[in-house]
Amino acid sequence: MEVHEKLGQLAAVVTGARGIPMSTSCVVDREDVLRLVSDIRRLLPVEVQQAGDVLAARDDVLTAARAEAEHVVADARARADELVEQQAVMRAARERAEHIVASAREEAARLRSDADDWCDGKLADFESEVQRLLQQAARGRERLRSRRAEAGGDEAEAPAAEEPAARSGDGGS
């Protein structure tokens, strides 16, 4: 039996003891009380030993729990530091990428503008050359008309004037 049960039995013996009239004292069976006290003394070292074992185990468990908690906290801090570092690296990479994209867009706009300027210049040169050629062609045709007029009269001039108009009408349709 446990110490608590034996103490309960001892209390029952005292409670059930015959009282002495006009007093708070009572008469108890000496053998019963001494037997219970002896049993309690025998059980007490076992109970005390078990309590010591529980306390020692508690201390071991607390020490292990503290060590585990410190380990978990250290791991969490390391992981947090790693995440912060990764976030910083990602932020720097994102900023770098945005800078590269912005630079590429600026360069593309500049190249487009330069290409447009170059094309415009070439087209202007081409337009000037075409106008020059058109003027030469017009002067050449005028000379031909003059020669025809001198050689054949007004009849030769009429078909020559109609011919370019007919050509441009065919080419436009």
C-alpha positions as CSV (number, residue, x, y, z in Angstrom):
1,M,0.0,0.0,0.0
2,E,1.0,3.6,-0.4
3,V,1.8,6.0,2.3
4,H,-1.4,7.9,1.7
5,E,-3.5,4.8,2.2
6,K,-1.7,4.0,5.5
7,L,-2.2,7.6,6.7
8,G,-5.9,7.3,5.8
9,Q,-6.1,4.1,7.9
10,L,-4.4,5.8,10.8
11,A,-6.8,8.7,10.6
12,A,-9.7,6.2,10.5
13,V,-8.4,4.5,13.7
14,V,-8.1,7.8,15.5
15,T,-11.5,9.0,14.3
16,G,-13.2,5.7,15.2
17,A,-11.5,5.6,18.7
18,R,-13.7,5.8,21.8
19,G,-13.7,9.3,23.3
20,I,-13.0,10.1,27.0
21,P,-15.9,11.9,28.5
22,M,-15.5,15.6,29.2
23,S,-12.2,15.7,27.1
24,T,-11.0,15.8,23.5
25,S,-8.8,12.8,24.2
26,C,-9.6,9.3,23.0
27,V,-8.6,5.7,23.6
28,V,-7.0,4.0,20.6
29,D,-5.7,0.5,20.1
30,R,-2.0,0.9,20.6
31,E,-1.1,-2.1,18.5
32,D,-3.1,-0.8,15.5
33,V,-1.6,2.7,15.7
34,L,2.0,1.4,16.1
35,R,1.6,-1.1,13.2
36,L,0.3,1.7,10.9
37,V,3.2,4.0,12.0
38,S,5.7,1.2,11.3
39,D,4.1,0.5,7.9
40,I,4.3,4.2,7.1
41,R,8.0,4.4,8.2
42,R,8.7,1.4,5.9
43,L,6.9,3.0,3.0
44,L,8.2,6.4,3.5
45,P,11.8,5.8,2.3
46,V,10.4,4.2,-0.8
47,E,8.1,7.1,-1.4
48,V,10.9,9.6,-0.7
49,Q,13.2,7.7,-3.0
50,Q,10.5,7.7,-5.7
51,A,10.0,11.4,-5.2
52,G,13.8,12.0,-5.5
53,D,13.8,9.9,-8.7
54,V,10.9,12.0,-10.1
55,L,12.6,15.2,-9.2
56,A,15.9,14.0,-10.8
57,A,14.0,12.9,-13.9
58,R,12.2,16.3,-13.9
59,D,15.5,18.1,-13.8
60,D,16.9,15.8,-16.6
61,V,13.7,16.5,-18.7
62,L,13.9,20.2,-18.0
63,T,17.6,20.3,-19.0
64,A,16.9,18.3,-22.2
65,A,13.9,20.5,-23.0
66,R,16.0,23.7,-22.4
67,A,18.7,22.3,-24.7
68,E,16.1,21.4,-27.3
69,A,14.5,24.8,-27.0
70,E,17.9,26.5,-27.4
71,H,18.6,24.3,-30.5
72,V,15.2,25.2,-32.0
73,V,15.7,28.9,-31.3
74,A,19.2,28.8,-32.9
75,D,17.8,26.9,-35.9
76,A,15.0,29.4,-36.2
77,R,17.4,32.4,-36.0
78,A,19.7,30.8,-38.6
79,R,16.7,30.2,-40.9
80,A,15.4,33.7,-40.4
81,D,18.9,35.1,-41.2
82,E,19.0,32.9,-44.3
83,L,15.6,34.1,-45.4
84,V,16.5,37.8,-44.8
85,E,19.7,37.3,-46.8
86,Q,17.8,35.6,-49.6
87,Q,15.3,38.4,-49.6
88,A,18.1,40.9,-49.7
89,V,19.7,39.1,-52.6
90,M,16.4,38.8,-54.4
91,R,15.7,42.5,-53.8
92,A,19.1,43.4,-55.2
93,A,18.6,41.1,-58.2
94,R,15.1,42.6,-58.8
95,E,16.5,46.1,-58.7
96,R,19.4,45.1,-61.0
97,A,17.0,43.5,-63.4
98,E,14.8,46.6,-63.4
99,H,17.8,48.8,-64.0
100,I,18.9,46.5,-66.9
101,V,15.4,46.5,-68.4
102,A,15.2,50.3,-68.1
103,S,18.6,50.7,-69.7
104,A,17.7,48.3,-72.5
105,R,14.5,50.3,-73.2
106,E,16.4,53.5,-73.3
107,E,19.0,52.0,-75.6
108,A,16.2,50.5,-77.8
109,A,14.5,53.9,-78.0
110,R,17.8,55.6,-78.8
111,L,18.6,53.0,-81.5
112,R,15.1,53.4,-82.9
113,S,15.5,57.1,-83.0
114,D,18.9,56.8,-84.6
115,A,17.6,54.3,-87.2
116,D,14.6,56.6,-87.9
117,D,16.9,59.6,-88.4
118,W,19.2,57.5,-90.7
119,C,16.3,56.3,-92.7
120,D,14.9,59.8,-93.0
121,G,18.2,61.1,-94.2
122,K,18.5,58.3,-96.7
123,L,14.9,58.8,-97.9
124,A,15.6,62.6,-98.2
125,D,18.7,61.9,-100.3
126,F,16.7,59.4,-102.4
127,E,13.9,62.0,-102.8
128,S,16.4,64.6,-103.9
129,E,18.0,62.2,-106.3
130,V,14.6,61.2,-107.7
131,Q,13.6,64.9,-108.1
132,R,16.9,65.5,-109.8
133,L,16.3,62.5,-112.1
134,L,12.7,63.7,-112.8
135,Q,14.0,67.2,-113.7
136,Q,16.5,65.6,-116.0
137,A,13.8,63.4,-117.5
138,A,11.5,66.4,-118.0
139,R,14.3,68.4,-119.6
140,G,15.2,65.5,-121.8
141,R,11.6,65.1,-122.9
142,E,11.3,68.8,-123.5
143,R,14.4,68.6,-125.8
144,L,12.8,65.7,-127.6
145,R,9.6,67.6,-128.1
146,S,11.5,70.6,-129.3
147,R,13.4,68.4,-131.8
148,R,10.2,66.8,-133.0
149,A,8.6,70.1,-133.4
150,E,11.5,71.4,-135.4
151,A,11.6,68.2,-137.5
152,G,7.9,67.4,-138.1
153,G,5.7,70.2,-136.9
154,D,2.9,70.2,-134.4
155,E,1.6,66.8,-135.3
156,A,4.5,65.0,-133.7
157,E,4.1,67.0,-130.5
158,A,0.5,65.9,-129.7
159,P,1.2,62.1,-129.5
160,A,4.4,62.7,-127.4
161,A,2.4,64.7,-124.9
162,E,-0.3,62.1,-124.7
163,E,2.0,59.1,-124.3
164,P,3.3,59.9,-120.8
165,A,-0.3,60.5,-119.5
166,A,-1.4,57.2,-121.0
167,R,1.6,55.4,-119.3
168,S,0.9,57.0,-115.9
169,G,-2.8,56.1,-116.2
170,D,-2.0,52.4,-117.0
171,G,0.5,52.2,-114.2
172,G,-1.9,53.7,-111.6
173,S,-4.7,51.3,-112.4
